[in-house]
């Protein structure tokens, strides 16, 4: 639906959170009903959107694994951790307290 609506006059902001994991060389975002959205599937879905810039903020474990699939000049991505790392709120709280 967004690919039919957004144009180069628009910017898109996407924020993901909850759980993520890694299987082989691919990271994924855990969805409802035990479904998974893999990094390459996410990139494919976004490639059809013709927005000027797509800003993505990912807060789940292994979110850094999405970066290589989203290497495109219209994507700006920030992740909570590297592809091989877990991320919990407790770890972040401890980090801010140091």
Residue pairs with C-beta under 8 A, 6 or more apart in sequence:
2 12
2 49
2 51
3 48
3 49
3 50
6 12
6 49
6 50
6 51
7 50
7 51
8 50
8 51
8 52
9 52
10 51
10 52
11 51
11 52
11 53
11 54
11 55
12 49
12 51
12 53
12 54
12 55
13 55
13 56
13 57
14 46
14 54
14 55
14 56
14 57
15 56
15 57
15 58
15 59
16 29
16 56
16 57
16 58
16 59
16 60
16 63
17 58
17 59
17 60
18 29
18 30
18 59
18 60
19 29
19 30
19 60
19 61
20 27
20 28
20 29
20 30
20 58
20 60
20 61
20 62
20 63
20 65
21 27
21 28
21 30
21 36
21 61
21 62
22 28
22 62
22 65
22 83
22 84
26 38
26 39
26 40
26 65
27 38
27 39
27 62
27 63
27 64
27 65
27 66
27 83
28 36
28 37
28 38
28 39
28 62
29 36
29 37
29 42
29 58
29 60
30 36
30 60
31 37
39 65
39 66
39 68
39 69
39 70
40 69
42 66
42 69
42 70
43 66
43 69
43 70
46 54
46 70
46 75
47 72
51 74
52 74
53 74
53 75
53 76
54 74
54 75
54 76
55 76
55 77
56 66
56 70
56 75
56 76
56 77
56 78
57 77
57 78
58 66
58 77
58 78
58 79
58 80
59 80
59 87
60 80
60 87
61 80
61 81
61 85
61 86
61 87
61 88
62 81
62 83
62 84
62 85
62 86
63 79
63 80
63 81
63 87
64 79
64 81
64 82
64 83
64 84
64 85
65 82
65 83
65 84
66 77
66 79
67 77
67 79
67 83
70 77
80 87
80 92
81 87
